Amino acid sequence: MKLNLSYSILPAQPGALVNLAAPGMLAPAGAPAPLLQPTDVVDPPLPPVKAVIAADAPAPGAADNTSSAFNSNAGNGLLWAGIVALLSLTFLH
């Protein structure tokens, strides 16, 4: 059975579907926003830049690696558990 139907789906014209909606279902019309001019924008002043050097502060890069290593291993374990769970659900369907 071969059907040679020639039809096309045309997009809706702007505002055409609003006429089909019930008046109570339409959003209330809002007032247009006033135009924003560059003089209306006020930027707060930036705080001053000061170099603070503390004698007790550790050097950059000398962080404690024990907790980050544990967090990394725990995160990797959770990542692999999630991957295995997703793969098992994929194969069940």
Protein Blocks (a to p, Z undefined) as FASTA:
>chain_A
ZZddddddddddehklmmmpcfklpccdddddddddfklpccdddddddddddfklcceh
iacfklmmmmmmmmmmmmmmmmmmmmmmmmmZZ
